[in-house]
């Protein structure tokens, strides 16, 4: 395997691992903790949502469209930016693996 291809593969694995940990952490939190604890921890996008929807979002955290839409509606640009960055990283990983 050429050096550049090996280097790109390593970069993709690192980015994949980091994004997987972010999604895993957020998804587990939404799947097991009550709304009050999530809001207190800074996950304000879950405030006012039914517990079943929060659990659903936690389970399918890899689809960031729902999270970004909620943060946008709540006028939380920092959280929207985080969602956009994670989405861009996922697109980069998909492009690199393809």
C-alpha positions as CSV (number, residue, x, y, z in Angstrom):
1,X,0.0,0.0,0.0
2,X,1.5,3.4,-1.0
3,X,2.5,5.8,1.8
4,X,-0.2,8.4,1.0
5,X,-2.9,5.7,1.0
6,X,-1.7,4.3,4.3
7,X,-1.6,7.8,5.8
8,X,-5.2,8.6,4.6
9,X,-6.4,5.3,5.9
10,X,-4.9,6.1,9.3
11,X,-6.5,9.6,9.3
12,X,-9.9,8.1,8.4
13,X,-9.7,5.5,11.2
14,X,-8.8,8.2,13.8
15,X,-11.7,10.4,12.6
16,X,-14.1,7.4,12.6
17,X,-13.1,6.5,16.1
18,X,-13.6,10.0,17.4
19,X,-17.0,10.4,15.8
20,X,-18.1,7.0,16.9
21,X,-17.2,7.9,20.5
22,X,-19.1,11.1,20.3
23,X,-22.2,9.4,18.9
24,X,-21.9,6.5,21.4
25,X,-21.6,8.9,24.4
26,X,-24.5,11.1,23.3
27,X,-26.7,8.1,22.3
28,X,-26.1,6.2,25.6
29,X,-26.8,9.3,27.6
30,X,-30.1,9.9,25.8
31,X,-31.0,6.3,26.1
32,X,-30.6,5.9,29.9
33,X,-30.8,9.3,31.6
34,X,-33.9,11.3,32.5
35,X,-34.6,14.6,30.7
36,X,-33.7,16.7,33.8
37,X,-30.2,15.2,33.9
38,X,-29.6,15.6,30.2
39,X,-30.7,19.3,30.3
40,X,-28.5,19.9,33.4
41,X,-25.5,18.3,31.5
42,X,-26.0,20.8,28.6
43,X,-28.1,18.7,26.2
44,X,-30.8,21.4,26.1
45,X,-32.2,20.1,22.8
46,X,-34.2,17.5,24.7
47,X,-36.1,19.9,26.9
48,X,-39.8,19.6,26.4
49,X,-39.6,16.4,24.3
50,X,-41.3,13.2,25.2
51,X,-39.1,10.6,26.8
52,X,-39.9,8.1,23.9
53,X,-38.6,10.6,21.3
54,X,-35.5,11.3,23.3
55,X,-34.8,7.5,23.5
56,X,-35.4,7.2,19.8
57,X,-33.0,10.0,19.0
58,X,-30.5,8.4,21.3
59,X,-30.8,5.1,19.5
60,X,-30.4,6.6,16.0
61,X,-27.9,9.3,17.0
62,X,-26.0,8.7,13.8
63,X,-28.7,10.6,11.9
64,X,-27.8,14.1,13.0
65,X,-30.6,15.8,11.0
66,X,-33.1,15.5,13.9
67,X,-30.6,17.0,16.4
68,X,-29.5,19.9,14.2
69,X,-33.2,20.8,13.5
70,X,-34.1,20.9,17.2
71,X,-31.0,23.0,18.0
72,X,-31.7,25.3,15.1
73,X,-35.3,25.8,16.3
74,X,-34.1,26.5,19.8
75,X,-31.6,29.1,18.4
76,X,-28.5,27.3,19.7
77,X,-25.9,28.0,17.1
78,X,-23.1,26.3,19.0
79,X,-24.9,23.0,19.0
80,X,-26.0,23.4,15.4
81,X,-22.3,24.0,14.5
82,X,-21.3,20.9,16.4
83,X,-23.9,18.9,14.4
84,X,-22.7,20.3,11.1
85,X,-19.1,19.5,12.0
86,X,-20.0,15.9,12.9
87,X,-22.0,15.6,9.7
88,X,-19.1,16.9,7.6
89,X,-16.7,14.5,9.3
90,X,-19.1,11.6,8.5
91,X,-19.3,12.7,4.9
92,X,-15.4,12.9,4.8
93,X,-15.2,9.4,6.2
94,X,-17.7,8.1,3.7
95,X,-15.9,9.8,0.8
96,X,-12.5,8.5,2.0
97,X,-13.8,4.9,2.4
98,X,-15.6,5.0,-0.9
